[in-house]
């Protein structure tokens, strides 16, 4: 009995060895922290010396992708106000047949293991997004256990390695981009941020969507407009500008977005600036005798922030009414511009009207869902806007 | 733990994702019973523990209570997964609940990586779920072989370990899981039925003895 127990104990202890932890321990000095990743089309001027081209690329040249890793240099993060203008990052561009091929190739160029635990942002160049199915592009990142689904995604107009060099007032370009993505709360000019997870959800659901576009100019970069991704192809089909994005933001509503809208006072023809506090937009699908149509009701509350009309007396109710009307007209116009571009020109449903139809009329949806984008482009959409100015600041009028 | 998961995920939850409710009618829902059955297996342990209870009459009541808590939690987890990930996405990911946990992020990035906490506690709770089964297995072996059950507590360990490492790849792990689920179906429904029939046949002799 005693012996049996002893043997059992011993065997248990031996069995513990194969399951011990810490086997994948990596010292912090050996880790290369990746803060950002950029995807590009391979360019001719960047050539990584390979072993005399003995390895043939699996696919044609045009199928290869280039990747940019934005590594943080932790030491230089610490030296903040030392006066030394050292970059706290290094951008490494590679080229390969697939995403993981790119990463694998990095091993031949780095002394450290790339770690994606702290990945903040992914930027895909527009050129690449137009030719590749984005679902394959992000597939590696979604499979990887290190990467999070909350990483922000942007589309760049130029090369991503340029984007990742402008750090502005932040300490690091990748952190700047991450911060910029959040700014949609403060302006209507940029679309809501897109997380990697959301992107994947849209792509698997074959829904069209928009991604924030980042462009460089001079020493800066900025978010300007958006890239339109067609869901069933998983590719980018075009850009939209700031004007259209404003319209789409009005249509979408409910993103805790604020911003301003300029209107024109019908009486004096002068500018009126309205600051948005809340947007509530409801999309009502209607099916009457086989004809599908949508009605969008946009309700908004906000402040009157600036007016150029004289005397512009906001203490008078009639002026507030006029300002409300002016704003309504302007909102309606921007929504129509946005719809003209996305619905009529690109023929995509980026606001997800389809889901509303599916919820209310699942049977109708089943019949038309396969060719939804084309069907959608022909449907009438009615837009109603209701603006409520709830306050006008601490000065009501210019006339004494 | 699951409650924390649910609460923290509410931010990402989009009500539209779980609608339309019953868009295709009730039939597809009924079809789901078969696969979800496996998720609820494990309560067959009660068939044995009832024998040790002071008041076995109350077993049914407490079991119903336990199961209903589980049903509510599971349903909420499924709803949260659909609401945050959409139905299509849930189909594509290997571990949906884990993915939901990975999605959690509080503003300002001061709370991330909820999934590491989640998996630690998950392993702990798995352990408590596994211990009674091992006890019952050793106890049963001890009774059948007429030996002290304590020997079998150790003796079953290598067997469990070998079974656990037997699947060579991820898909065979899932297959094994499904198989165990169907085995549970056997132990929950068919085995008690057989015992009951045997008892009926021997009924009188048991009563008399």
Interface residues (C-beta under 8 A of the other chain):
Chain A: X4 X5 X8 X9 X11 X12 X15 X148 X149 X150 X197 X200 X201 X204 X205 X352 X355 X356 X358 X359 X360 X362
Chain B: X16 X19 X20 X23 X24 X85 X86 X88 X89 X91 X92 X99 X102 X103 X105 X112 X113 X151 X154 X155 X157 X158 X161
